[in-house]
Amino acid sequence: MSESTLHLIADVLVIGGGPAGCWAALAARRAGASVVLAEKGYVGTSGATPPANTTLFYTVPGDRLQNDGMVDHRVAPAKGFIVRDFVRRVYDETTVNTELMTRWGYPWPRNETGKTFRGNLRGPDYMIFLRKRLLAEGVRILDHSPALELLTADGVAAGAAGITRRTGDRWEVRAGAVVVATGGCAFRSGVVGTHNLTGDGYLLAAEAGARFSGMEFSGQWALAPAEGGLTKGIIYFSGSFSDADGTPIPHPGVPDALAAGRSVHAVLDRADPYLEDGYRKGQPNIFVYFHRLGGNPFTDRYPVRLLYEGTVRAAGGLDVDERCATSVPGLYAVGDATTREKLTGAAMSGGGPAVAWCIASGTWAGQAATAFARQVAAGTAGLAGRPVQAIGGAGLRPAANPDPERTAEAVTRAVQQEILPLDRNYRRTGAGIAAALERLDGLWEAARDGLAPPAGATPRDIVRAREAAALVATARWILASAGQRTETRGLHRRADFPGLDPAQHHHLLSGGLDRVWVRRADPHEEAVAA
């Protein structure tokens, strides 16, 4: 493995090359910043968006009925946490940037009359388009280059260091501001596009002192064929469900039936020919699985399962302000890495809201990070002269002697056993949460003290160890927050507290590594959030 190190200096470093990271890099570059974007995979094909066909929400100038309707549609599932003015601001920003995409030459589909349709984005087309735009704007892209740790200067985010997976070369970027765009965490559940979404950005930010909000709203599960991993929920609104014997199961009862160990089958028999044609043309990736098996999901029953999407399409994440700044100076966060409670409340964020949030949050963070970086550059030391400290811990620098039996694979499996079982984590209980947290606390201590890449480690080994530590940390923030919310609200389901409690209409903040903390947001913080 190579021992060389690439040293770069930039105004803004973006960690993560999904849509939110791309928009952050573009916004910073257009604001005059020099930008480096470091991506774990390949910008354009990595993450949850490339294999998807996503809806797009934006406001239409002059169409008050449609614009109000989009916001109104989100109110009920939000369970009281939505902030209407904020939702409108997100969709307004998306409108501005869809116009920008048009000027850049994005090939919007057209209907039979020739009118462009902007209601969805085909994932692979969208991401390759953004990659080409990044290169055209002069953004330096580091593909296959996961960040392993942040650099700080007197408590201020000052860049990051990582590794190039193909060569083993190290890289270090000193920057005036850092944007975390690493997406959510699905705990390697098998959902297509989420294998690399392991909570890395959460861990990097938490080591710098950042906090989270709404991590209890992480119970996002989605239906998929029993042998597949593509979770496209829209088709199941046209489906009927039954058990192995053909006994009907109401759609809302499917999760509990699966959690109880029952076999559940689906058939999309409620789709008329027009809708079926629309699904096949608009969501062709759904049908690859069925083409391989030779079945027809519109006429043939097929077994389904629930897969955990975690925080990828849920609501919780890093707590950010209106500029997408975290509680750490110089550190910003965007897209699925952040809390989306103001946008979707306690409900899932997948689809239209999530796509809009990636565009809006990326734009705001890129602009704010550029302004912050200019202040740093104007300082006495400038960008290059600041003494920086690498702050990575668990999975990178063990606190004690490395334990050869404490492998990344073993740690990952142990976390999955606490998070992925449907019968354990779909409807949580206080006793179950407490027991899981006790085991996870012990696992964190073991990982912190003994988890490290083995001797002669490959780049993959190094990355996997860090990912495993991030998975443990993320699971603890989720379950610690879930233990404090003693009610059922949206994606947070408590079997022992099945009702919504109006007295718990507040946000829960969380953070910490060796000692996880959870507290209710104080009145000032609640006012800022609203």
C-alpha positions as CSV (number, residue, x, y, z in Angstrom):
1,M,0.0,0.0,0.0
2,S,1.3,3.4,-0.9
3,E,2.4,5.8,1.8
4,S,2.3,9.0,-0.2
5,T,0.0,11.8,0.9
6,L,-1.9,14.4,-1.3
7,H,-1.9,17.8,0.4
8,L,-4.5,20.3,-0.8
9,I,-5.8,23.7,0.4
10,A,-9.3,24.9,-0.4
11,D,-11.7,27.5,0.8
12,V,-14.4,24.8,1.2
13,L,-14.2,21.1,1.6
14,V,-17.3,19.0,0.9
15,I,-17.4,15.5,2.3
16,G,-19.8,13.4,0.3
17,G,-20.8,13.5,-3.4
18,G,-24.6,12.8,-3.4
19,P,-27.0,15.5,-4.6
20,A,-26.7,17.6,-1.4
21,G,-22.9,17.5,-1.6
22,C,-22.9,18.4,-5.3
23,W,-25.2,21.4,-4.7
24,A,-23.1,22.6,-1.8
25,A,-19.9,22.4,-3.9
26,L,-21.6,24.2,-6.8
27,A,-23.0,26.9,-4.6
28,A,-19.6,27.5,-3.0
29,R,-17.9,27.6,-6.3
30,R,-20.4,30.0,-7.8
31,A,-19.8,32.2,-4.7
32,G,-16.2,32.4,-5.6
33,A,-14.7,29.7,-3.3
34,S,-12.1,27.1,-4.3
35,V,-13.7,23.8,-3.6
36,V,-12.6,20.2,-3.1
37,L,-15.3,17.4,-3.0
38,A,-14.2,14.1,-1.4
39,E,-16.5,11.2,-2.1
40,K,-16.4,7.6,-0.7
41,G,-17.4,6.1,-4.0
42,Y,-17.6,7.7,-7.5
43,V,-19.5,11.0,-7.8
44,G,-22.4,10.2,-10.1
45,T,-23.0,6.6,-9.2
46,S,-22.6,6.4,-5.4
47,G,-25.3,6.6,-2.8
48,A,-29.1,6.3,-2.7
49,T,-30.0,8.6,-5.6
50,P,-28.3,7.0,-8.7
51,P,-30.4,3.8,-8.5
52,A,-33.6,5.8,-7.9
53,N,-36.2,7.7,-9.8
54,T,-37.3,10.5,-7.4
55,T,-40.1,12.9,-7.3
56,L,-39.3,16.6,-7.1
57,F,-41.2,19.3,-5.1
58,Y,-40.9,22.9,-5.9
59,T,-43.1,26.0,-5.9
60,V,-44.7,27.2,-9.1
61,P,-44.8,31.0,-9.3
62,G,-48.3,32.3,-9.3
63,D,-49.9,28.9,-8.5
64,R,-51.0,29.4,-4.9
65,L,-53.3,26.4,-4.9
66,Q,-50.6,23.9,-5.9
67,N,-48.0,25.5,-3.6
68,D,-50.2,25.5,-0.6
69,G,-51.4,22.0,-1.3
70,M,-47.8,20.7,-1.3
71,V,-47.3,22.1,2.2
72,D,-50.7,21.1,3.5
73,H,-50.0,17.5,2.3
74,R,-47.1,17.3,4.8
75,V,-49.0,18.6,7.8
76,A,-50.8,15.5,9.1
77,P,-47.9,13.0,8.9
78,A,-45.6,15.5,10.5
79,K,-47.4,15.1,13.8
80,G,-47.0,18.7,14.8
81,F,-43.3,19.4,14.0
82,I,-43.6,20.9,10.5
83,V,-42.7,24.6,10.1
84,R,-44.8,25.8,7.2
85,D,-42.7,28.9,6.4
86,F,-39.5,26.8,6.3
87,V,-41.1,24.2,4.0
88,R,-42.1,27.0,1.6
89,R,-38.6,28.4,1.8
90,V,-37.1,25.0,0.8
91,Y,-39.4,24.6,-2.1
92,D,-38.9,28.2,-3.3
93,E,-35.1,27.6,-3.3
94,T,-35.7,24.4,-5.3
95,T,-37.6,26.4,-7.9
96,V,-34.6,28.8,-8.3
97,N,-32.2,25.9,-8.8
98,T,-34.4,23.9,-11.2
99,E,-34.4,27.0,-13.4
100,L,-30.6,27.0,-13.0
101,M,-30.5,23.4,-14.1
102,T,-32.5,24.3,-17.2
103,R,-30.0,27.0,-18.1
104,W,-27.3,24.5,-17.6
105,G,-29.0,22.3,-20.2
106,Y,-30.6,19.6,-18.0
107,P,-32.7,17.3,-20.3
108,W,-36.1,17.5,-18.7
109,P,-38.5,15.0,-20.2
110,R,-41.3,16.4,-22.3
111,N,-44.9,15.3,-22.7
112,E,-46.8,14.7,-25.9
113,T,-47.3,18.4,-26.4
114,G,-43.6,19.2,-26.0
115,K,-44.0,20.8,-22.5
116,T,-41.2,20.0,-20.0
117,F,-42.1,17.9,-17.0
118,R,-40.1,18.7,-13.8
119,G,-42.0,16.4,-11.4
120,N,-39.2,13.9,-11.0
121,L,-35.5,13.3,-11.5
122,R,-34.1,10.1,-12.9
123,G,-31.3,9.3,-10.5
124,P,-28.5,8.3,-12.9
125,D,-29.2,11.1,-15.3
126,Y,-29.4,13.7,-12.5
127,M,-26.2,12.6,-10.8
128,I,-24.1,12.4,-13.9
129,F,-25.4,15.8,-14.9
130,L,-24.3,17.2,-11.6
131,R,-20.9,15.6,-11.9
132,K,-20.3,17.2,-15.3
133,R,-21.4,20.5,-13.9
134,L,-19.0,20.2,-11.0
135,L,-16.1,19.7,-13.4
136,A,-17.2,22.5,-15.6
137,E,-17.3,24.9,-12.6
138,G,-13.8,23.9,-11.6
139,V,-14.5,21.8,-8.5
140,R,-11.7,19.4,-7.6
141,I,-13.3,15.9,-7.2
142,L,-11.6,13.1,-5.1
143,D,-13.4,9.9,-6.1
144,H,-13.1,6.8,-4.1
145,S,-11.6,8.9,-1.3
146,P,-13.5,8.5,2.0
147,A,-12.8,11.0,4.8
148,L,-11.5,9.3,7.9
149,E,-11.3,12.2,10.3
150,L,-11.8,15.9,10.6
151,L,-9.1,18.5,11.2
152,T,-9.7,21.3,13.7
153,A,-8.0,24.5,14.7
154,D,-8.8,25.7,18.2
155,G,-12.3,24.0,18.0
156,V,-13.0,25.3,14.4
157,A,-13.4,22.8,11.5
158,A,-10.3,23.2,9.4
159,G,-10.5,20.3,6.9
160,A,-10.3,16.6,6.8
161,A,-7.9,13.7,6.1
162,G,-8.7,10.4,4.4
163,I,-7.5,7.7,2.1
164,T,-7.9,6.8,-1.6
165,R,-9.4,3.3,-1.7
166,R,-7.8,2.3,-5.0
167,T,-4.2,3.1,-4.2
168,G,-4.0,3.5,-0.5
169,D,-2.6,7.0,-0.8
170,R,-3.5,9.3,2.0
171,W,-5.0,12.8,1.4
172,E,-5.4,15.9,3.5
173,V,-7.4,18.9,2.7
174,R,-7.0,22.1,4.8
175,A,-10.0,24.2,4.4
176,G,-11.7,27.4,5.7
177,A,-15.0,25.5,6.1
178,V,-16.2,21.9,5.9
179,V,-19.6,20.7,4.6
180,V,-20.7,17.2,5.8
181,A,-22.8,15.6,3.0
182,T,-22.4,11.9,3.8
183,G,-26.0,11.0,3.9
184,G,-27.9,9.0,6.5
185,C,-27.3,5.6,7.9
186,A,-29.1,2.4,6.9
187,F,-26.8,-0.1,8.8
188,R,-26.1,-2.1,5.7
189,S,-29.6,-3.5,5.8
190,G,-29.5,-4.4,2.1
191,V,-31.5,-1.4,0.7
192,V,-30.2,-0.7,-2.8
193,G,-27.8,2.3,-2.9
194,T,-27.2,2.5,0.9
195,H,-24.3,0.1,1.4
196,N,-21.9,3.0,1.9
197,L,-24.2,5.0,4.0
198,T,-22.9,4.0,7.4
199,G,-23.1,7.2,9.5
200,D,-19.5,8.3,8.8
201,G,-20.3,12.0,8.8
202,Y,-22.2,11.7,12.1
203,L,-19.1,10.3,13.7
204,L,-16.8,12.9,12.2
205,A,-19.1,15.7,13.3
206,A,-19.6,14.3,16.8
207,E,-15.9,14.0,17.4
208,A,-15.7,17.7,16.8
209,G,-18.6,18.3,19.2
210,A,-21.6,18.5,16.9
211,R,-25.1,17.5,18.2
212,F,-28.1,15.8,16.7
213,S,-31.8,16.3,16.7
214,G,-34.7,13.9,16.2
215,M,-32.6,10.7,16.2
216,E,-35.6,8.8,17.6
217,F,-37.5,9.5,14.4
218,S,-35.4,6.9,12.6
219,G,-37.8,4.0,12.3
220,Q,-38.1,4.1,8.6
221,W,-38.8,0.7,7.1
222,A,-39.8,0.1,3.5
223,L,-41.3,-2.8,1.5
224,A,-39.1,-4.7,-1.0
225,P,-39.4,-8.1,-2.8
226,A,-38.2,-10.8,-0.5
227,E,-35.1,-11.5,-2.5
228,G,-34.6,-7.9,-3.6
229,G,-33.3,-4.6,-2.1
230,L,-35.1,-1.9,-4.1
231,T,-37.6,-0.1,-1.8
232,K,-39.9,1.9,-3.9
233,G,-43.0,2.4,-1.8
234,I,-45.1,4.2,-4.4
235,I,-46.1,1.0,-6.2
236,Y,-47.5,-0.6,-3.1
237,F,-50.3,2.0,-3.0
238,S,-51.6,0.0,-5.9
239,G,-51.1,-3.4,-4.2
240,S,-53.1,-6.0,-2.3
241,F,-51.5,-8.0,0.5
242,S,-52.2,-11.5,1.8
243,D,-50.5,-14.2,3.9
244,A,-49.1,-17.5,2.5
245,D,-52.6,-19.0,2.5
246,G,-54.2,-16.1,0.6
247,T,-55.9,-14.5,3.6
248,P,-56.0,-10.7,3.0
249,I,-53.9,-8.4,5.1
250,P,-54.8,-4.7,5.2
251,H,-52.0,-2.5,4.0
252,P,-51.5,-0.8,7.4
253,G,-51.2,-4.2,9.0
254,V,-48.3,-5.5,6.8
255,P,-45.5,-4.3,9.1
256,D,-46.9,-5.9,12.2
257,A,-47.7,-9.1,10.3
258,L,-44.1,-9.3,9.2
259,A,-42.8,-8.4,12.6
260,A,-44.9,-11.3,14.0
261,G,-43.2,-13.7,11.6
262,R,-46.0,-14.1,9.1
263,S,-45.3,-14.5,5.4
264,V,-46.7,-11.6,3.4
265,H,-47.3,-11.6,-0.4
266,A,-48.1,-8.6,-2.6
267,V,-49.7,-8.2,-6.0
268,L,-50.1,-4.8,-7.7
269,D,-53.6,-5.7,-8.9
270,R,-55.1,-2.2,-8.1
271,A,-53.1,-0.5,-10.8
272,D,-55.2,0.2,-14.0
273,P,-53.5,-0.1,-17.4
274,Y,-52.6,3.6,-17.5
275,L,-51.0,3.5,-14.1
276,E,-49.2,0.2,-14.9
277,D,-47.7,1.8,-18.0
278,G,-46.7,4.9,-16.0
279,Y,-44.9,2.7,-13.4
280,R,-43.1,0.8,-16.1
281,K,-41.9,3.9,-18.0
282,G,-41.3,6.1,-15.0
283,Q,-39.9,3.6,-12.5
284,P,-38.1,1.0,-14.8
285,N,-35.6,0.1,-12.1
286,I,-38.4,-1.5,-10.1
287,F,-39.0,-4.2,-12.7
288,V,-35.5,-5.5,-13.2
289,Y,-36.0,-7.9,-10.3
290,F,-39.3,-9.3,-11.8
291,H,-37.8,-9.5,-15.3
292,R,-35.0,-11.7,-13.9
293,L,-37.5,-14.0,-12.3
294,G,-39.9,-14.0,-15.2
295,G,-42.9,-12.9,-13.1
296,N,-45.5,-10.1,-13.5
297,P,-46.0,-8.2,-10.3
298,F,-49.4,-6.9,-11.6
299,T,-50.9,-10.4,-11.8
300,D,-48.6,-12.7,-9.8
301,R,-48.3,-12.7,-6.0
302,Y,-44.8,-12.4,-4.7
303,P,-43.3,-12.4,-1.2
304,V,-42.2,-9.2,0.4
305,R,-40.2,-8.1,3.3
306,L,-39.4,-4.9,5.2
307,L,-35.9,-3.4,5.0
308,Y,-34.6,-0.8,7.3
309,E,-33.8,2.5,5.7
310,G,-32.7,4.1,9.0
311,T,-32.0,7.8,8.9
312,V,-31.6,7.8,5.1
313,R,-35.3,8.5,4.5
314,A,-36.3,9.4,8.0
315,A,-36.2,12.7,9.9
316,G,-33.3,12.8,12.4
317,G,-29.7,13.9,11.9
318,L,-27.2,16.6,12.6
319,D,-28.8,19.7,14.1
320,V,-28.3,22.7,11.9
321,D,-29.5,26.3,11.8
322,E,-31.1,28.2,8.9
323,R,-27.7,28.4,7.2
324,C,-27.1,24.7,7.7
325,A,-24.4,25.4,10.2
326,T,-23.8,22.8,13.0
327,S,-22.9,23.7,16.5
328,V,-19.2,23.5,15.6
329,P,-17.8,26.7,14.0
330,G,-16.9,26.2,10.4
331,L,-18.8,22.9,10.1
332,Y,-21.9,22.7,8.0
333,A,-24.2,19.7,7.1
334,V,-26.7,19.1,4.4
335,G,-29.2,16.6,2.9
336,D,-29.8,13.3,4.7
337,A,-27.0,13.9,7.1
338,T,-29.1,16.6,8.9
339,T,-32.4,16.6,10.8
340,R,-35.4,17.2,8.6
341,E,-37.9,17.7,11.4
342,K,-38.9,21.3,10.3
343,L,-39.5,20.0,6.7
344,T,-41.2,16.7,7.3
345,G,-41.8,16.6,11.1
346,A,-41.8,13.1,12.6
347,A,-42.5,11.5,9.2
348,M,-40.3,10.0,6.5
349,S,-38.4,12.5,4.2
350,G,-38.1,10.3,1.1
351,G,-39.2,11.4,-2.3
352,G,-40.1,15.0,-3.1
353,P,-39.2,16.7,0.3
354,A,-35.8,14.9,0.5
355,V,-34.9,15.9,-3.1
356,A,-35.8,19.5,-2.5
357,W,-34.0,19.5,0.8
358,C,-30.8,18.3,-0.8
359,I,-30.9,21.1,-3.3
360,A,-31.9,23.8,-0.8
361,S,-29.6,22.8,2.1
362,G,-26.7,22.3,-0.3
363,T,-27.2,25.7,-1.7
364,W,-27.4,27.4,1.6
365,A,-24.5,25.6,3.2
366,G,-22.2,26.2,0.2
367,Q,-22.9,29.9,0.4
368,A,-22.5,30.1,4.2
369,A,-19.4,28.0,4.2
370,T,-17.8,30.3,1.6
371,A,-18.5,33.4,3.7
372,F,-17.0,31.7,6.8
373,A,-13.9,30.6,4.8
374,R,-13.4,34.2,3.7
375,Q,-13.2,35.2,7.3
376,V,-10.7,32.5,8.1
377,A,-8.6,33.4,5.0
378,A,-8.5,37.1,6.1
379,G,-7.1,36.1,9.5
380,T,-3.5,36.4,10.6
381,A,-2.7,32.7,9.9
382,G,-4.8,32.3,6.8
383,L,-5.9,28.9,5.5
384,A,-2.5,27.4,5.3
385,G,-0.9,28.8,8.4
386,R,-3.3,27.5,11.0
387,P,-2.0,24.7,13.2
388,V,-4.5,21.9,12.9
389,Q,-5.2,18.7,14.8
390,A,-6.5,15.4,13.5
391,I,-9.3,14.3,15.8
392,G,-10.3,10.8,14.7
393,G,-10.7,8.2,17.4
394,A,-12.6,4.9,17.5
395,G,-11.7,2.6,14.6
396,L,-8.7,4.7,13.7
397,R,-6.7,5.3,16.8
398,P,-7.6,2.9,19.5
399,A,-7.5,4.2,23.1
400,A,-5.9,1.1,24.4
401,N,-4.2,-2.0,22.8
402,P,-5.7,-3.2,19.6
403,D,-7.7,-6.4,19.9
404,P,-7.2,-8.7,16.9
405,E,-10.5,-10.4,17.6
406,R,-12.4,-7.1,17.6
407,T,-12.8,-6.9,13.8
408,A,-14.9,-4.5,11.9
409,E,-17.0,-7.3,10.6
410,A,-17.8,-8.6,14.1
411,V,-18.6,-5.1,15.4
412,T,-20.9,-4.4,12.4
413,R,-22.8,-7.7,12.9
414,A,-23.2,-6.9,16.6
415,V,-24.7,-3.5,15.8
416,Q,-27.0,-5.0,13.2
417,Q,-28.3,-7.5,15.7
418,E,-29.6,-4.6,17.9
419,I,-31.0,-2.4,15.1
420,L,-32.2,-4.6,12.1
421,P,-34.5,-7.2,13.6
422,L,-38.1,-6.2,12.8
423,D,-39.6,-7.7,15.9
424,R,-37.2,-5.8,18.1
425,N,-37.0,-2.3,16.6
426,Y,-40.2,-1.7,14.6
427,R,-42.2,-1.1,17.7
428,R,-39.8,-0.3,20.6
429,T,-40.2,-0.9,24.3
430,G,-38.4,0.8,27.2
431,A,-37.0,-2.5,28.4
432,G,-35.8,-3.5,25.0
433,I,-34.2,-0.1,24.4
434,A,-32.4,-0.2,27.8
435,A,-31.1,-3.7,27.2
436,A,-29.9,-2.8,23.7
437,L,-28.2,0.4,24.9
438,E,-26.3,-1.6,27.6
439,R,-24.9,-3.9,25.0
440,L,-24.1,-1.1,22.6
441,D,-22.3,0.9,25.3
442,G,-20.1,-2.1,26.0
443,L,-19.6,-2.5,22.3
444,W,-18.6,1.1,21.9
445,E,-16.0,0.8,24.7
446,A,-14.6,-2.3,23.1
447,A,-14.4,-0.6,19.7
448,R,-13.0,2.6,21.1
449,D,-10.3,0.8,23.0
450,G,-9.5,-2.1,20.7
451,L,-10.9,-1.7,17.2
452,A,-8.2,-0.8,14.6
453,P,-7.2,-1.8,11.1
454,P,-5.1,-5.0,11.3
455,A,-1.4,-5.2,10.6
456,G,-0.8,-4.8,6.9
457,A,-4.3,-3.4,6.5
458,T,-5.6,-2.7,3.0
459,P,-7.5,0.6,2.3
460,R,-10.7,-1.4,2.6
461,D,-9.7,-2.6,6.1
462,I,-9.0,0.9,7.2
463,V,-12.3,2.2,5.9
464,R,-14.3,-0.7,7.3
465,A,-13.0,-0.2,10.8
466,R,-14.0,3.4,10.8
467,E,-17.4,2.6,9.4
468,A,-18.0,0.0,12.2
469,A,-17.3,2.6,14.8
470,A,-19.7,5.0,13.1
471,L,-22.4,2.3,13.1
472,V,-22.1,1.8,16.9
473,A,-22.2,5.5,17.6
474,T,-25.2,6.1,15.4
475,A,-27.1,3.2,17.0
476,R,-26.5,4.7,20.4
477,W,-27.8,8.1,19.5
478,I,-30.9,6.6,18.0
479,L,-31.8,4.3,20.9
480,A,-30.8,6.8,23.6
481,S,-33.2,9.3,22.0
482,A,-35.9,6.7,21.6
483,G,-35.7,5.9,25.2
484,Q,-36.4,9.5,26.2
485,R,-39.5,9.9,24.0
486,T,-42.2,8.0,25.9
487,E,-44.9,8.2,23.2
488,T,-45.6,7.1,19.7
489,R,-45.2,9.9,17.1
490,G,-44.5,9.3,13.4
491,L,-41.5,7.2,12.8
492,H,-41.0,6.7,16.5
493,R,-43.2,3.8,17.6
494,R,-43.4,2.6,21.2
495,A,-45.3,-0.5,22.0
496,D,-45.4,0.4,25.6
497,F,-46.6,4.0,24.9
498,P,-48.8,3.6,21.8
499,G,-50.4,7.0,21.9
500,L,-49.2,10.5,21.0
501,D,-48.6,12.7,24.0
502,P,-49.3,16.4,23.5
503,A,-47.0,17.2,26.4
504,Q,-44.0,15.9,24.4
505,H,-44.3,18.3,21.5
506,H,-40.6,19.2,21.8
507,H,-37.4,18.3,20.0
508,L,-34.8,16.0,21.6
509,L,-31.2,16.9,21.1
510,S,-28.5,14.3,21.6
511,G,-24.7,13.8,21.2
512,G,-21.6,12.6,22.9
513,L,-19.4,9.6,22.3
514,D,-18.1,7.9,25.4
515,R,-21.2,9.1,27.3
516,V,-24.2,9.7,25.1
517,W,-26.5,12.5,26.3
518,V,-30.1,13.4,25.4
519,R,-31.9,16.5,26.5
520,R,-35.0,18.4,25.6
521,A,-34.3,21.5,23.5
522,D,-34.7,24.6,25.7
523,P,-37.3,27.3,24.8
524,H,-34.8,29.4,22.9
525,E,-33.8,26.4,20.8
526,E,-37.4,25.5,20.2
527,A,-38.1,29.1,19.0
528,V,-35.1,29.0,16.6
529,A,-36.3,25.6,15.2
530,A,-39.7,27.1,14.6
